Amino acid sequence: MSELLSKIDARTKLAGTNKLEILMFTLGINPRTERRETYGINVFKVREVLRTPPITRAPEMPEAVEGMVSLRGILIPIIGLAKYIGIPLETVPDITIITEYNGHTQGFLVESVDTILRLDWSAMRVPPEMVNTPLGGLVTAVTELPDGRLVMMLDVERVLAETAQIGEDESIYRNVRPLGLNNRRVFYADDSSVARKQIARTLEAMGVQGISAVNGRQAWDELRHLAEVAENAHTPLKDTLQLILTDVEMPEMDGYMLTRKIKEDKRFAGIPVLMHSSLSGSSNQQLGKTVGVDEYISKFEPNRLASTLTRLLKGAEAP
């Protein structure tokens, strides 16, 4: 397994090309389908894969949190993904994927890891709503393998948010203040339902109108439509849209490619692009700058998001 992940650090160069690599894994036999489904996680979020160390169970932990392990002197919470999505297991899986994103490190228990798959984000599709409903929106994208298997990308940001109770406490919005300006509108794109909910809640507290999209392709289609409407009305787009907020990881088109398209289109001149991602490492921020991102902030920090939005929106010319 160490050989499987030995070159992960070199893979950051894929960002900005609308490509990604995912680590595929299984969780056990799904009682709904009576077969082993294949899941995936972006390699950028994976730190290592190892045999599960001894787990210490602490009292009053969330149901899906199996406990914690000590890894090179660092205590890491261990989340049972099978338990989280409702797959019954007789024993605790002996493989753990250590992940790092949103400024947190956690382990996910899995039955087995398969291989690393390189593909284009355009090959990742948004799952049909009626298919995703049983999992409560937990699957953000699906791709098909040459052998006919479907690989489902899990919303691991949501898993972290719900097991660690991040973003559920209304007190995290207490320092978010109304912007105090009229006619300010933000367009935001994110495939995570939890992230979209927090962005919407932040904008609401600020008194700012928001328009959302669930992936980069949909965002680009909607943004081009807004640009065409403004163009036909002989009005600068920046008079009706003051900021674009985008995630990095999105099916069909990632945030880097979306930003590149926005920056190459003169109709979006004067509209800042704020990248809002769980991939908050310095290499990802640098890649954002290469495609024209104006600023880059981490997810699940509503006060910082509000502060950045306030500065950028108040700096925009009033329509």
N, C-alpha and C positions, 0 to 999 in steps of 0.2 A: 504493500500500500504506500510505503514511503516513496518507492520508485514512481508510482502512479502520479504523485503530486510534486515530484522533485523540480519540475520546471514551471510551477505556477507563477512565480514572481516575474518570469519573462513574458507572461501572457498579457500583461497590461497593455501591450502595444496593439492588441485587437480593438480596444476602445477607440471610437472615432471612425471605424470602418464598417459599422453596423453589423459586426460579427461578435459572437460570444462563444465561450466554452462552458459546458455544463457537466457536472459530475452526476452520473446516474446512479440510483440506488433503489432498493426495495424495502418494504416495511413488513411484509407478511401477506397472508391470504386475506383479501378484502371480502368480508361476508356479503357485500352487495353484489359483487361480480364473480365471487368464488374463484378468483385467480390472483396471482401476484401482479400488482400494477407497478409500473416503472415511474419513478419520480426524478426530478432534477433540481439542482441548485447551481447557481452561477459560481464558477470556480473562483472569481474574485472574492467571494465571501468565505471561502474555505481556507482554513489555516493548516489543518492536518487531519489525517484519518488514522485512528489507532484502535487497538483492542481496548474495550471498555475497562478502565481502572475500577478498583473497588469504590462503590458508591455509598456515601453516607447520607442517610435519610434524616432530615431535620423535621421537627414538628411544625404543623400548620403550613405546609408548603402547598401551592396550587396542585390540583389533581394530576396534571400532566407532567409536573416536575418530579423526576425520580429522586433527586437529591443533589449532592455536589461531590466533586472529586478534587483532589489536589494534583495539579499538573505542574511540575517544576516549581513548586512552591506557591502556585497561584490557585485559589479556589474558584472552580468553574461550575455553574449550575448545569445540570444534565436534564434535558427535556425528552420525554418519550414521545416521539412523533406519532407512532402507531396508536398510542393511548389518546393522543390529542385529537386524531381524526376518527377514532372509533374502531380501530382494528384490534380485535382481541388477541393477546399473546399469552402463552403459558409461561414463558421465561423472559427475563430481561435480555434484549439483544446484546451481543458481545462486541459489536462494532459501533464506534462513536465518531461522528464527523464534528470536529471542532471548528466553529464558525466565528467570524469577527465582522461585525457591521453595526452601524448606528452607535459606535463607541462602546459596544458591549461584546464580551466574549462568552459563548455558551456552547454546549455540546448537544448534538442531536443523536439519539439512539436509533440505529437502523439495522435491518436484518442483514443486508449485504450491500456492497458497492460494486458497480459494474465497470464502467470505463468513463473516460472523458470524451465528450462528443463536441466537435467544433461545427458550428453552423451559422447561418446568417439570421439576424433577428427577423427578417422577412419570412423565414420559415416557421416562426413562432406565431401561432394563431390564438386569438381570444376564444376561450371555450364558450359553447352555446350556453345561454343562461339557464335553460332547463336542466342541462347536464351538471352545471356547477352548483345548482341550488342545494343538493344533498350535502355538499361540503361547505355550504355557507359562504361561497365566494373565496374559498381558500386556494383554488387553482387560478393562477393569473394568466397562464399561457400553456399551449399544448403544441407539440410537434410530432410528426410521424417518422419512424425509423424505416430504413429500407426493408426490414423484415415484417413491416406492418404494425409493430408495436407503437403505442402512443406513449409519449413521455410527458408527464404533467409537471409544470413548474409550480412549486408551492410558494405561497405568500409567506415567506419566513419572517418578514417584518411584522406581519400580523401575529404570527406565533409568538414572537418575542414580546410584542406589545400586550398581548392578552395574558401570557403566563407571568410576565414581570409586572403586569398592570401598569404599563406605560401609556399615558395619554387618557386613562379613564378618570383620573382625578380632576375635577373641574378647577381645582386650585391652581393648576398649571397655567390657566388663562387669566389669573387675577391681575397680572401686570400688563395685560394687553389692553391698550387704550384706543378709543375711537380716533380715527385719523383726523377728523375735523375738516375734511374737504369733500366737496360734492363731485359726482360724476367721475369717480375713479374706478377703473375696471381692470381686473387681473384675469388672464387666461392661464389655467394650470392643467398639466397632464401628468397622470400617475396611474399605474396599473394596480396599485395596492388600495383596497377599499379603506383600510385603516388610515393610510396617509391622506387620501382624498378627504376623508371625514375630518381629520385634524386641520387640514388646510382650510376647508370650508368653515370650520368653527372659528379659526383664527381670523379669516376675512370678515366673518359675521361680526365678531367682537370689535373689529376695526371700522365697521360700517362701509366696507368695500364690496362692490359687486364682483362675483366670481363666475367664470365660465369654465367647465371642466371637460376633459377628454380622458379616456381610459388607456390610450396608447399613443405612441408617436405618430403613427399613420393617420389615425383619426384626428389628432391635434393638427397636423399639417393640412389636412383637408379642410378643417374648420377655420384655421387661420387664413388660408388662401381665400375662403369664402368671405371672411370679414374684410380682407384686403380688397377684394373685388367690389364689395358693397361701398367701401370708402372711396375707391377709385371712381366708381360710377357717380357718386355724389360729389366728386371733385373736392373731397375733404381728406386731409392727412389722416392716416390710420391712427397715429399717435394721439389724435384728439379724442378718439373713442376707445382706444386700448392703450393702457399706460405701462403694462408689464406682462412678461411671459415667464411662467414658473414651470420648470420641467424636471422630471425624474431622469435618471440615466437608464436604468433597466426597464425596457418596455417592449412588449411583443410588436412585431411588424416593422417598427422603426425605433431605434434607441434615442436617448436624449442628445447624444453627441451629433448624430446625423440630423435630427430635428433642428438643433441650434445652427448647424452649418447651413441648412436650407434657409433658415430665417435670416441669417446674416448675409447671405448671398442675394437676397431679395430686397431691392431698394425701397419697396413699399413699407418695410418694417424699420426704416431708419428712425433713430431716436427712441426706440422701444427697448429697454434693457431686458436681457435674458438672465434669470436667476436659476441656477441649477440647484436642486433640492434633492439630495440623495443619501442613501445609507452607505454608499461607497465614498467615504469622506477622506480617504488617504491622500497624501500630498501628490502622488502620481496621478490619481484621478482628477484632482483639482487642476494640475498642470495640463492634462489632456483637455479639460474643459476650456482652459484659456486658449489652447491652440485652435479651437473651432469658434472662438469668439464669445464665450460665456462672460458676462460682466461680473458676476459674483457667484460663489459656491458655498452653500451651507449644508449642514447635516440635518437629517430628518428628526422628527420628534423633539424639537426644541421650539415650541410655539412662541416663546418670548423673544428668542433670537430671530425667528422668522418675522415676527411682527415688527421688531426693531429695524431689520433690514428693509422690509417692505415700506415702512414709514419713511425711512431716509430716501429710498429710491422714488417713491411716489410723490413725496413732497418736493423732490428735486425736479420732477417733470413739469413741463409748462402746462398751465391751466388752459383748458380748451376755451 
